[in-house]
Amino acid sequence: MCGLDCWGLTRLVREEMTGQLLPEFGGVVDRRRMTKLAPDVKDGLSPSEPKDGAIAFAYRGRLCIHVGIIVKADGRLWVLETDEKTGVTISSIRRFESRFVRVEFYD
């Protein structure tokens, strides 16, 4: 999965999990672009509690700065995510939420 940004990873995993194709935006999606594109992605989804396959949209202020996808492993729910510094990681939902002002889940 080398070379994927957070949206690319989320999109790829969501398609593998559900068969649903999410929009491809082409190129690296930065914070301002993610904020602008988030409503288009959410339009095809419904607000949700954290559950397997749900997308986590993370905000600082009014900017959507990151996305991840909820996955189930060892009977627990986790957020699968990636960024330039750490690469692909898995975080507890609580830890993921603690890093941002607001996190919204959509499925």
Secondary structure as UniProt FT lines:
FT   TURN            2..3
FT   HELIX           6..18
FT   HELIX           31..43
FT   TURN            52..53
FT   STRAND          55..60
FT   TURN            61..62
FT   STRAND          63..73
FT   TURN            74..75
FT   STRAND          76..83
FT   TURN            84..86
FT   STRAND          87..92
FT   HELIX           93..98
FT   STRAND          102..106
//
